[in-house]
Amino acid sequence: MLARYNVPVTTGQPLPLLWLLSDARNDARLENALARLPAGSGFVFRHYHLDDSARLDRFRTLARAAKARDHLVIVARGDERFAGADGTYGSPFAEAWRTGLFLATAHNADEIEAAETAGAGGIFLSPVFPSRSHPDGATLGSIGFNLLAQHTALPVIALGGMTPERADELGWPRWGAIDGLS
């Protein structure tokens, strides 16, 4: 575990401002994208499209690349084989393996409350804007996102259709993307 994340985030250790999330569609560009991120950024390994063995192999490769740049490495849907991760990511309602820093996903006020109850160290709040992951889904928009983000003292990471330009439009310093950073 990285030294700066070996105690709860609530002690004042800030989460990274920039987060890259993995997906089948950005897999071929991930090593390059991780190298381009500012040192100390965050990386969420998802790769739901791979079988267990291939997923673990890909995690190990990408975790090495991420840690070489001092990025925080978070795994979604992991287990003890992913022990090299600095934390886990997912729904606050799901029974899942959790280790280190837990970053919850949320889409509304009830899920934000559940994330707090589950002991999350931060929240990925989405979708802010239309995205390729959910092209026809409802979005929060700038106003909805900012209103919901005020419901918690936890660090909030904007997600969903985010790019550097949209982060500026949103006026929110902490954000993540799949396509917008790869």
C-alpha angles and dihedrals in degrees: 000000000000111000095236091058101044093102128049116287088234088077088075103270105140124227117236115273096223126054131186116199122200125232138160091261096056098037096106091053100043101099090051092044092050090051091052096050116098111264112269096031123137130258125195113198111208111148094159090166095072129083116247098267096045090044092054092047091049091047092054092050095047094042090056091050092047096047090049085066093042092249120160108246118213124179129208120212093003136151136196091297087070092059091134090072120104090219149330138267133208151085116334087222096056122097099230143148108273129186133162116348115010115209113191130207118229137176102175144016094275091056091047089054090048090051090054091048091049091056098249117178092209143354133236101212115198163237097003096162134008111287140184089248092060106013097166100034127112115264133210096226121203096294096045092047094050092047092051094043088060089062093078142046089212119103109268123211116201113226136174124071091356123163130159089266093050091047087056090047090049092048091220120132100203116064144141138205146178103202096018092066104030 
